[in-house]
Amino acid sequence: MAARRSSEKVKTAPSTSGETSADFPSKGIKRKQSGLRK
């Protein structure tokens, strides 16, 4: 269920996901690494 909630969150708030890498690659990469590490 946690994985499913994460998927929904990414759709509703792409800023929290690495999707923002297009606008802020440095920030997106850092955010993606944080999520993978967590």
Secondary structure, 3 states (H helix, E strand, C coil): CHHHHHHHHHHHCHHHCHHHHHCCHHHHHHHHHHHHHC
